[in-house]
């Protein structure tokens, strides 16, 4: 339902929509959709690369297998990216449905749920990348003070694949941070609905 350029849906907050604002809304929704599916794809890629990574070496006839479960930071990275991928898939499908229906406004409770979910996932993915990166640096450079050897000199294939997964995870975390900013904008814009009606250039 629409009155004088003000879009209104039952239970939603009316916001003034000029032609420029409608174009801006559409672009924001497209960017959000792209980011969510990027996160979904790269999150799965990161989880698979790290989760399936393994390498076997023989040291003095002793068989040693390197796998991601040997480092808790890598386990955290796999779990965080798997959750981020699943979450982004659900949210991406929501974006597709909204774009098909032409929905622009949504209720404050739903906006808060999306905002909270994006914030949590942003913190989780950034924390996972930070912890995995720290472990990767130690694996690559070692820690002479503690007599920790450079394990990447021994397990080169394992470390290279972890590096590829970590690179994908970095993009996931940065995309989640960008999404959290978009959801924050979408949420707090609802509280400015009345002002937008009087100021169409907002």
C-alpha positions as CSV (number, residue, x, y, z in Angstrom):
1,X,0.0,0.0,0.0
2,X,1.3,3.4,-0.8
3,X,0.3,7.0,0.0
4,X,2.1,10.1,-1.5
5,X,5.3,8.2,-2.1
6,X,5.3,6.6,1.4
7,X,5.6,2.8,1.3
8,X,3.5,1.2,4.1
9,X,3.1,-2.5,5.0
10,X,1.2,-3.8,8.0
11,X,3.5,-4.0,11.1
12,X,6.3,-2.2,9.2
13,X,7.8,1.3,9.5
14,X,6.8,3.7,6.7
15,X,9.8,5.3,5.0
16,X,9.7,8.0,2.3
17,X,11.0,6.7,-1.1
18,X,12.1,9.1,-3.7
19,X,13.2,7.7,-7.1
20,X,16.9,8.1,-6.1
21,X,16.3,6.3,-2.8
22,X,14.6,3.4,-4.6
23,X,17.6,3.0,-6.8
24,X,19.9,3.2,-3.8
25,X,17.8,0.5,-2.0
26,X,18.0,-1.8,-5.0
27,X,21.8,-1.4,-5.2
28,X,22.2,-2.1,-1.5
29,X,20.1,-5.2,-1.8
30,X,22.1,-6.4,-4.8
31,X,25.4,-5.9,-3.0
32,X,24.0,-7.7,0.1
33,X,22.9,-10.6,-2.1
34,X,26.3,-10.9,-3.8
35,X,28.2,-10.7,-0.5
36,X,26.0,-13.4,1.1
37,X,26.6,-15.8,-1.8
38,X,30.3,-15.0,-1.8
39,X,30.4,-15.9,1.8
40,X,28.5,-19.1,1.3
41,X,30.8,-20.2,-1.6
42,X,34.1,-19.2,0.0
43,X,33.0,-20.4,3.4
44,X,32.4,-23.9,2.1
45,X,35.7,-23.7,0.1
46,X,37.7,-22.7,3.2
47,X,36.1,-25.4,5.4
48,X,36.7,-28.1,2.7
49,X,40.3,-27.0,2.0
50,X,41.3,-27.0,5.7
51,X,39.0,-29.8,6.8
52,X,40.3,-32.3,4.2
53,X,43.9,-31.3,4.4
54,X,46.3,-34.0,5.5
55,X,49.9,-35.1,4.8
56,X,51.9,-38.1,5.9
57,X,55.6,-38.0,6.6
58,X,58.0,-40.7,7.8
59,X,60.5,-39.6,10.4
60,X,63.0,-42.3,11.4
61,X,60.6,-44.9,10.2
62,X,57.8,-43.4,12.3
63,X,54.7,-42.5,10.4
64,X,53.5,-39.0,11.2
65,X,50.2,-37.6,9.9
66,X,49.4,-33.9,9.9
67,X,45.7,-33.0,9.9
68,X,43.7,-29.9,10.9
69,X,42.5,-31.5,14.1
70,X,46.0,-31.2,15.4
71,X,45.5,-27.5,15.8
72,X,42.5,-26.2,17.7
73,X,42.7,-22.9,15.8
74,X,42.1,-24.7,12.5
75,X,39.2,-26.6,14.0
76,X,37.7,-23.3,15.0
77,X,38.3,-22.0,11.5
78,X,36.6,-24.9,9.8
79,X,33.6,-24.7,12.2
80,X,33.2,-20.9,11.9
81,X,33.3,-21.0,8.1
82,X,30.9,-23.8,7.8
83,X,28.4,-22.0,10.1
84,X,29.0,-18.7,8.2
85,X,28.3,-20.5,4.9
86,X,25.1,-22.1,6.2
87,X,23.9,-18.8,7.7
88,X,24.7,-16.8,4.6
89,X,22.8,-19.4,2.4
90,X,19.7,-18.9,4.5
91,X,20.0,-15.1,4.5
92,X,20.8,-15.2,0.8
93,X,17.6,-17.1,0.0
94,X,15.7,-14.5,2.1
95,X,17.2,-11.7,0.0
96,X,16.2,-13.5,-3.2
97,X,12.6,-13.8,-1.9
98,X,12.5,-10.2,-0.9
99,X,13.8,-9.0,-4.3
100,X,11.3,-11.2,-6.2
101,X,8.4,-9.8,-4.1
102,X,9.8,-6.3,-4.4
103,X,9.9,-5.9,-0.6
104,X,11.9,-2.9,0.7
105,X,10.7,-2.5,4.2
106,X,10.8,-5.0,7.0
107,X,9.7,-5.0,10.6
108,X,12.0,-3.8,13.4
109,X,12.1,-7.3,15.1
110,X,13.3,-8.9,11.9
111,X,15.8,-6.1,11.3
112,X,17.2,-6.7,14.8
113,X,17.5,-10.4,14.2
114,X,19.4,-9.9,10.9
115,X,21.6,-7.2,12.4
116,X,22.4,-9.4,15.5
117,X,23.1,-12.5,13.4
118,X,25.4,-10.5,11.0
119,X,27.3,-9.0,14.0
120,X,27.8,-12.3,15.7
121,X,29.0,-14.0,12.5
122,X,31.3,-11.1,11.8
123,X,33.0,-11.4,15.2
124,X,33.2,-15.2,14.9
125,X,34.8,-15.2,11.5
126,X,37.3,-12.5,12.3
127,X,38.2,-14.3,15.5
128,X,38.7,-17.5,13.6
129,X,40.9,-15.9,11.0
130,X,43.0,-14.2,13.7
131,X,43.6,-17.3,15.7
132,X,44.3,-19.4,12.6
133,X,46.7,-16.7,11.2
134,X,48.6,-16.7,14.5
135,X,49.0,-20.5,14.4
136,X,50.0,-20.3,10.7
137,X,52.8,-17.8,11.5
138,X,54.1,-20.1,14.2
139,X,54.0,-23.0,11.9
140,X,55.8,-21.1,9.2
141,X,58.4,-19.3,11.3
142,X,58.5,-21.4,14.4
143,X,59.2,-20.1,17.9
144,X,63.0,-20.4,18.7
145,X,62.5,-19.1,22.2
146,X,60.3,-22.1,23.0
147,X,62.2,-24.5,20.7
148,X,59.2,-24.9,18.4
149,X,60.3,-26.0,15.0
150,X,59.1,-24.7,11.6
151,X,56.6,-27.5,10.9
152,X,55.9,-26.0,7.4
153,X,59.4,-27.0,6.4
154,X,58.4,-30.6,7.0
155,X,54.7,-30.5,5.9
156,X,54.8,-28.2,2.9
157,X,51.7,-29.5,1.1
158,X,49.7,-29.3,4.4
159,X,50.7,-25.7,5.1
160,X,50.1,-24.6,1.5
161,X,46.6,-26.0,1.5
162,X,45.9,-24.4,4.9
163,X,47.2,-21.1,3.5
164,X,44.7,-21.4,0.6
165,X,41.8,-22.1,3.0
166,X,42.9,-19.2,5.3
167,X,43.0,-16.8,2.3
168,X,39.4,-17.8,1.5
169,X,38.5,-17.3,5.2
170,X,39.9,-13.8,5.2
171,X,37.6,-12.8,2.3
172,X,34.7,-14.4,4.2
173,X,35.5,-12.4,7.4
174,X,35.8,-9.1,5.5
175,X,32.6,-9.8,3.6
176,X,30.8,-10.5,6.9
177,X,32.1,-7.2,8.3
178,X,30.7,-5.4,5.2
179,X,27.4,-7.2,5.7
180,X,27.2,-6.2,9.3
181,X,27.5,-2.5,8.2
182,X,24.8,-3.0,5.6
183,X,22.4,-4.6,8.2
184,X,23.2,-1.9,10.7
185,X,22.3,0.8,8.1
186,X,19.1,-1.1,7.2
187,X,18.1,-1.4,10.9
188,X,18.8,2.2,12.0
189,X,17.2,3.7,8.9
190,X,13.9,2.3,10.2
191,X,14.2,4.6,13.2
192,X,14.5,7.6,10.9
193,X,11.4,6.9,8.9
194,X,9.5,9.9,10.2
195,X,12.4,12.2,9.4
196,X,12.8,10.8,5.9
197,X,9.2,11.7,5.1
198,X,10.0,15.4,5.7
199,X,13.4,15.2,4.2
200,X,13.3,13.3,0.9
201,X,16.9,14.0,0.1
202,X,18.1,11.8,3.1
